[in-house]
Amino acid sequence: MPDGNPTPGGIAGDHTARPSLPLYVAPTDANDSNALRFVLLPIACWRLEDLRFDFDSSFVRPEAALEMTALAALRQSHAGAPLSLFGHADPVGTDDYNKTLSGRRALAVYAILVRDVARWESLYSQSFGGDKWGGRAVQMMVRTLGFDPGVIDGIIGGHTKDAIKAYQQSKGLSADGDAGPDTRKAMFADYMDAICQDASGAPFKLDPKADFLAQGADPKLRGDVQGCSEYNLVVVFSQDEDQRLSKPENEVERDADNLPNRRVLVYLYPPGSKIDLGKWPCPAADDGPSKCQAQFWPDGDTRRAPAAAHRVYGDTRDTMACRFYDRMARRSPCEVARTAVRLRLLDSENDFIANAPYRMTLGSGEVRESQADAQGWVVEQNVETPERVTVEWGYPPEYGIPDDDRRKRWGRSGPYSYSLSVILYTEGGESDEDQAMQHLNNLGYSADCTMAENLLRFQRDYEVWPADGTLTDDAKKALKMADDQGLSREEFIKQWSGQGGG
């Protein structure tokens, strides 16, 4: 399988070329003929990660601009190659819910590529479950278009209304501060142009009648856009993992570990490829899952269910239930389980900072800037591990801390009040001692001290007894729990004692 070209929120790449087999013909004195059937297989792929969407939402975040440029470059290198979109969900929730959400995400990406503003209006105005665009989407769009709405909190307050008014005035619209249908129509179009460009900065746009596999022949876009629910997983938890991660206190870890399963794929097919919609096996993006299930391998439900061992598609090839999709994915550099890392941003009192702005500098020099969630959690994908990175973070604007106060309290101005060098890692590839040192380092214990010295301090600080600097099974469990869950000292002690620890 060839390597793809990864970005922080996606990947693009070519599939391994299939060998061309000779076609043998022979004369005959009868009125005979043979039919030739060519298997439809993609030649290239593009993937948009879950991080480019709001959680449980189909709204495409502005950071996806980087991946849109990568798709433009891929399309340029495969001129005339028709494409089709496939949305995927993780196994949390029902098949029906995940089928609809995965389809809405694929439709949202399709609408950007063809500038279908009406389809975005439908997604905006017809919410589904947790997929409610609302104020957050408006705030992210006006900020991307150069008008500051203040904190991205979904609340259309005074600051956001002022930003909407300024945008409306720039477009010659009635400046009432309300993002109504007329304002949204203009905003959707401008936002799509802003985040979907080629490398030169020119808008990247596709023709729905010429650039897609079914060429828009179906009113519901069958053949061009599919929602695959949770049927084609790239990661399947073991039974033990599934049981542990199903507990409410492990929800953040579960969602982060499931990130590879939540994605939108674009496949590019050989130029000239066409399909017979009557034989196309996939239902429309907004149809139910029954036609998907008809395409399952005989053991399809077993493939997507937890088993004794943790499984990854690239290793085992037995995690995708749909045989039609599985055939396309087998040679794809885009259907991989990509590393996700979790950090929780705390203040000096070990309390999390909601919506903390942060900057992460990787060992390669790459810099990533974003914002933590409402519980202070940061999840980043596509980080090579193990790697030492520098994370800087601070308080969001709503705290109203002046720069003078920041300099006095933390010795620096600007948005970042704290800085820490941490090791990002993937479990399983290091010894117990290496993992323990990484956990200790991430919890703020000095890398200049020995493991035993740091472990002794940790055991005393977090009341993990006996505190003797020995890496027992309880000590390993406690380190993992404190680091992975980002617990404050008080939260940890409460949970640890509740589990019988100490």
N, C-alpha and C positions, 0 to 999 in steps of 0.2 A: 504494500500500500504506500503511495507516495505521501510525502509530508505536505500538509497544507500551509497556508500563510496565515498565522494567527494574529488577531488584534485583541485588545482587552475585552471586547464584547462579541467576538465571532471568529470565523475562520473561512478561508476560501482556498480552493485548490482544484487541481485536475485529477481525474480518476485514471487509474492504470489503463493504458490502451489495451484493448482486446486484440488478439491476433486475428488477421483476416484469413478465413478458411477458403480454399479454392472451391469453385462451383463446377461440377463435372456435368457435361451434357453429351448426348449421343443421338445419332440419327435413329429414326423409327419409321416403319412403313404403315403404322397405325395412327389413328387420330387420337394420340395420347398427349398428355401434358402433365407437368409437375408444378405444384405450387411452392413458392419460396416465401418463407416467413422470416422476417428479421425481428429479433428480440429487441424491445425498446429498453436500452440501458443508458444511463447518463454518462456524459463525458467530463463533467465538472460539477462543482457544488459550492454552495455558499451557506453559511450558518449564522444566525443571529441568536445570541444567548438570551436567557431569561432576564439577565441584568439590564438589558436594553428596554425592558417593559416595567411599568409600575407593577408591584406585586399583585397577583390575582387580577391583572388588568390587561387589556389589549392596547392601551395607549403606548405609543412608541416614544421613548425618551429622546431628548436631543443628542445624547452621547452616541446614538446610533449613526450619526453622520459619518463617523470613521468607517463603519462597516458598509454603509451605502457607497462610499467612494471605492471600497475594495470590490464591491459587486460591479460597479461601473467598469473597473479595470478588468475584471474577469470576463465580463460581457464583451469588452473591446477585443480581448484576445481570442474570443470564440464568436466572431461575427456571424450573425445569422442563426445562431443556436437558440432554438425555442426553449422556454423554461416553464417550470411548474413549481408551485409552493406547497409545502407540507408543514402544518403546525402540529406540535407535540406537547403533551402535558406529562406531569409526573403521576404516580399512582395514588396520590392522596385525593380522596373524594370519589364520587361516583363516575362510572363510565360516561353517562349522559352529560353530566356537568363538564367533565374534562373534554368531551367531544366538542361541545359548544364553545368553550373557552379557547381551545386550540384552534378551532376554525375562525373565531373572531380575531385572534392574533394574526393568523395567516392573511385574512382579509384586510386587516389594518396595514400590513406591509405591502400587499398588492395595491391597495389604494394609493399609497405613497408613490409607488413605482409608476403608476399610470395617471396620477393626480386626480383620483376620483374623490372629489370633495364631498359629493352627496353620500358616498359610502361612509365617510368619516362622520358626517352628520348623523347618519343612522346609528353608528356605534356609540356616538356621544349621547344621543337622545333616547336610545332604547337600551338601557342598562341591563345587565345580566348578572345576578348574584353579586359578587364583589367587584365586578367589572363596571364601575361607575366613574367615568372620566371626571366630570364636574370641575370644581374649582382648581384642583391640583393641575389638571391638564391645561386649563386656561393660564394659570400662573407660569407653568414651564414654557408655554408657547410665547407669551408676551415677553418673558425674559430672554428667550432665544432671539426674538425679533428686536431686541435692543431697548426694552422698556421694563424698568425694575419694579416688580410687584411686591418686593419685600420677601418675607419668609414664605417658602413653599409649604404651606400648611393646609391648603384646600379651602381656606376661609377667605371669601371675597370681602375683605375689609377696606378701610380707607386707602391704604397704600396701593392695594391691588386695583381698586377702582380708578385711582389716579393714573396708573399705568395703562389700564384699558382705555381711559379717555384720551391719553396721549397717542395711543395707537390709532384709535378711531379718528382723531384729528389728522393724523398723517395719511389716512386713507380717504379723507373727505366724507366720513360717516358721521352720523349724529352722535355727538360726544356725550353720552349719558352714563358712561362707566359700567354699562350692562353688556356682557358678552352674549347678546341675543343672536338669533339665527343669521342676520345679515352680517354682523361682526364676525361670527364664527366662520361663515363662508369665506370671507377675506382672510381671516387668520389661518384657517386650515391650509389654504392655497399658499400663503406666504411661508408658513412653517414647513410645508412639504418641500418647497424650493430651497429653504435654508438648510435642511438636513439631508437632502438627496442631491448631491453634486458629484461631478467627476473630479479627478485630481487637479484640473485647471481651475476649478471653482465654477464651472458652467453647470446649469441644472442637468441632472441625469434623469431621463424620462423614457419610459417604454410605451410601445403602441399595443393596446389590448387586443387588436385585431391581427397583428402580425408577429409579435414577439413572444407569444405564449403558445403552449403546446396545443390547446384546443381552439386557439384564436378567438376566444370569446363566443364560441358557437352556442354554448349553453347559458341561458339567462341566469342560472345560479352558479355559473363559473366552474362546473364540473370539468375536470381535466386541467384547469388552470390553477385552482386553489382548493386545497384539501385540509380538513382537520382530522388528525389521526388519534385523538384522545390520548390514552395512556398505553396504547397497544404496542408501541415500538420504543422500548426502553433501551438505554445504553448502559444503565447501572441498575442492578437489582440487589437489594439488601439481602443479607443472610437472615434466617429466621430469628436468630438472637438479636441482630441489629434492628430488625423490624419491630421486635417486641420492645426493645429499649427506646427506640426513637419514637414510638407511638405514644409515649408518656408526654403529657402536656409540658412538663418542665424541659423537655428536650426538643421542643418544636423548632427553635432556631437552628439547632444542629441538623435536624431532619430536613428542613427546607434547604439548607446549604448543601447537604450531601445529595439532595435530589436535583440540584441545579442542572447537571448535564442532561436530565430528562426533559427539561422545559426549554424548548427551542423552536425556531422556525427554520426550515431547510428550503433552499432553492436548488433544484437540479436543472442543469443545462443538458440538452440532448443534441445529437448530431444534426447539423443543418439539414433542413428538408424533412425532418421527422414529423409525422402526422399520426393522429389516432382516430379510431372509430369510437365515437362516444357511446354507441350502443354496446360496445364491449369493454368500455372503461370500468374497472372494478370499484373505484372509489366513489362514495356518495358525495353530495355537495357539502361545502364547509358548514352549512347550518342545518344539515340533516342529522337524524339520529344515528346511533352506532351500529344498527343491525347489519347493514351491508358491509361494514368493516369486518364484523365478526364472521361473515360468510367467507372471508378471504383468509381466515386463520389457518395456520399449520394445524394438523391433527392434535398436536400437544400445545396449541397456542396459549391456553390459560396457564398451563404449567410453566411455560417459558417466562411469562411475566410475573410469576409468583415467587415469593421468597423461598429459598431452599436452604440446605445445610451450609453452603458456602456463599460468600459475597461474589457476585458475578459481574463482569464488565464485557460488553459486546465485543470489543476489539480482541479480547482474549478467548472467549468461549463461544461466540457466535450463536448463543442460544437464549437471547433475551427479547427478541422481537417476535410478536405473535403473528403479524401479517406477513404471509409469504410473498405477496406482491411487493411490499415495501422492502422487506428483507433482501430480496434479489437486487434491488437498486442500491441498497446501503452497503453491501458486502465489500465493495471496492472503494468506498468513499473515505477520503481523508477527513471529512466533516463529521462523521458519526463516531466520535471518540468521547471518552470520559475525560473531561478537562479538570485540572486541579482547581479547587476552590478553597480559599483560606478565610477564616473567621477571626475577627478581632473585636473586642469591646472597648470603647474609648471611655476611660474613667477620669475623674478629677483627682485632686490631691487627697480627697477624703474617701477615695475608692467608690464614689457614686458615679453612675453612668451619666454621660452628657447627651441628652436627647438632641438629635439632628446636628451633631457636631460636625463642622467642616473639617476636612482632613486632607493631607497631602502625603502620598506614599512614594518614596524614592527607592526604586529597585536597584539591585546590585549592578544591573546593566546600564544604569543611568536613566532609565525610563521613569517619568514622573506621572503619577495619576492623582487627580484631585476630584473629590466628590463630597458627599455628605452622609453621615451615619443615619440609621433609622431612628424611630422614636424611642427605642430602647438602647441606643448607643452602639448598635451592632454595625460592623462593616464586613461585607463579603466581597472579596475580589477573586476574579477568575484569571486563568492563564498566567499564573505565576510559577516559574520554575522552582522546584523545591529539592533539597533544602536551600534556602537563600537568606542571607541577612539583609534586611531592609530597614530604612529609617521611616518612621511614621511621625508626622507632626499633626496635632489637632488642637482644637480650642472650642470656644463658645460661639453659638450662632448669633446673628445680629439681634434677635429678640431679647437677649440678655442685656443689651444696652450698655456694654462695658466700654468706656472711652479708652482711646489708645494710651493716654497718660496713666490711667489706672492699670492697664495691661503691663506697661513698662515697669511700674512700681512693684506690682505683685509677682510678675513672672519674668521680668528682665527682657521682654520683647514686646513689640507692638504688632499690629496686624491680627489676622484671624487665628493664628496658631500659638497657643499658650504653652503647650506641652510637646515634648519630643522624646522618642524612645527608639532605640535600636532593638529590633526583634528578629528572631529566626522563624521563618515560615517553613513548614515541613509537611510531609505526608506520612502518616503512620505506616509502619510496616517495613520501611526500608532501612531503619536504623536500629541500633542496639537499644536495650532498655536504658542504659546509662546515657546514651546520646539523646534519647527522647526526654529523659528526666532533665538533663541540662537545658534542652530547648524550652521545656515547660517553665523551668525556673527562670530562665532568661526572659521569657515573655511576661512573666509575672513581676519582673523588675529586679530580680536578684543579680548581683554583679557577676559578669562573665569572667572576672579576674580571680574569683574565689573557686575553690574546689567544689565538686558536686556535693561532697559530704558536708562542707561548711554551709553551702546554700540550702541544702536539704534540711539541716538542723534548724536554720533560721525559719524556713517555711513551716516546719512541723510545729515550732513554738508559736509563730505568728497565727497560724490557722488552727491550732489546737488539735493536731493530728498526733495522737500518742501511740506508742512511746516516741518521744522526741530524742532520738539518738543518732540521727544522720544516716540511718540504714535504709536502703531502697527496698523495703518490703512490698508485698503485693498491695497492702493498704496505702502505702506511700505513693505507689505508682497510680493507683485509682484516684487518690486525692489530688495529685498533681494534674492529672488529665481533667478531672471534674472542675477544678478551679480555673484552669487555663481555657479549656474548650467552652465553658459556659460563661466565662467572663464575670464570675461572681465577685462581689465585694467580700472583704474578710467576714463581715457580719452575716451576709447571706450564706456564705460557704459554711460557717460554723453551725448555723441553724439547720441547713440541709444535711450536713455531715452527721451531726448528732441525731437528727431525725432518722437517718438510715442505720443508726447503731454504730457509727464510726466514733473514733476517739478513744 
